[in-house]
Amino acid sequence: MDEVNAISALAALSQATRLQTFRLLVSREPDGVPAGKLAREIGVPQNTLSSHLSILANAGLAHGERHSRSIIYRADVERLRQLVLFLLKDCCGGRPELCAPLIADLSPCCPPEAHAHD
């Protein structure tokens, strides 16, 4: 990820409804959320949510897939990973020990799956 893409992603997330929407989409991976249900859960009209989803999609953070008559929205978790890595790339000016607490805080939320052969 480059600076232009990072700024686009951060700008998309800098509005409360979009941030809430993105967080909800991330929490529902890998299944996604139908557009109507997403609007109800966020508590905004569908046309308003559509505008927010368009901004998230243009930033590469979300996308919709048509399933029959519904559109299922999903977060782009890979794009989120790229954004976080971009922000941490030069972790604390080359002093990774300063970022160790941050990395430790991230680890418990996403424990690696046990390998089948373990």
C-alpha angles and dihedrals in degrees: 000000000000131000095264092054092044091052090049092051094045091047090052090052094045094087120079099231093046092047091049091047093049093048090050091049091050090050090053097052131163095018101049127204130268112245096244094049090047091054091050093048093048091043100232133118114268093244091053091048090048090060091049092047090051090056091048090048093049088053089051094244100114140017138188128226122196114234110180104302096343133079113219114206123208135181118244098236092181090058089050089052090051091050094050091046090049090053092048099036096108091032109205096334096304094314102114092177087073090059095044093095091051092049090046089053090052096048100069093054093061112029113187115254116255112256115247091234095052 
